[in-house]
């Protein structure tokens, strides 16, 4: 008999019934006894974990109502919508109409460019912010910096767009006034087709870099401190400890968040673009989300809007599967 088995017998002789989080193990259905049914297993689990299930309920209801129920209505992409139901099944006709439109390819190109710029220039910033915050030894200073960089996350894109429009104004904006003081000509960044995409990138960094760094900070704090002690005993300086201990320690988190970001690759942030879009820069930052918004709510082309949205969702799923496969082969880590 194993030591574990002997320990359980001794506990029973002493009258101490082993428990698991308050529920006696003897109360659990025993396999092979014929009593292990789904209902009884669920009843035991519910009695043990019901507070956690109750806390999960609002989130589950939200996802069911807003993310799973609408999946059924995706069939509208294959139908001709009529005011009086039922709709008429037209197969792939809506997709053929969508792919024959030159506007679709223009918004797709804009979406790919803006999304690629955000992946390249926005995604690494929270990692660097987390690494820098981890190197600050003063707790008060680190807390003050964290509070300052987290604040923009709680602002709506309406407010952020107003702030950037004021800062980048060609007449009295702070950026152009500083540029003029240095001898440069003022630039209307919000209407210039060569700069508006960079305004989207910079405003996205300002809003999300601090908040997104929280996940990487949590991953850094979970690294075993003995690894830093061992590296210090081997003579590693601070940069070497970052390179050989910290960064490898957060690679799984980086890989997971990168895969999730790839799933949202074609979602270039509808709220941000709508609030910074105007008649002059629309051709440069008109993306799939704004295209779907116009088709669905402005022109009433619900079937075409659904087809465009479904196209974006399918591409996102493919990108997740591809990036997950690549990540598993390169790092051994993925999202499942």
C-alpha angles and dihedrals in degrees: 000000000000123000089246091055092048089050092055091050091050090049091052092049090052091051093247106133110204112244136196111211093329097315115107111239089223088065091062116098110259117231114243093024093099092240097092101107130150093249095052093044090049091048092054092045092047092051090052101040106023095120089058093046089051091053091048093051099083092050093047092049090050093052094045094050099040104027109027106031092053089057088076091056090056085088085079086081087071097044141075104238115227127190090231112047147267103072120219119248109235101166114212096348093110091052091049089052091047095049091046092059116096089207089063092059091046093054090042091054091047090049093050093048095047093043092049091050090052093049092049100040106022104038097061095048098077089051091054091044091053092048091050094046090051090057094055106101098191109086093201093050092047091049092050092050092046092051091050096049095042093055098078090059089069094053120094121238088248090064094040092050090051091050093050093044089054094045094047098042110136092221108041105358116131094231094054092043090055090046091050091049087056092050101261126131117251116258127204095223095181095058099031109102090207095057107030094084090054089051087057091050095047094046090049090052091048092051103041111022096084096044095044090051088069092079093051092046089053089051091049092050089053092060112110108257089215088072090061091046091051091048090049091051088053089056099256117160124216095273092049091050089052092048099042102031113018101042095045087048093058098039093101090053091047091049093049095048092045091054091048090048090052089056088059093042095119092045100087092175114277095205094052095049096044092053094048098038122105137165093272101048097034093100090056102045102028101127137181093267094055089044091054089045092054094045094049104038106020103040101020094234093145096163093051091045090051091048091052091047092048091049089054092048093050092049089049091052092049091050091051092051093046095046091045091053093047092047092050091052095045103037105010088238130109142148093273 
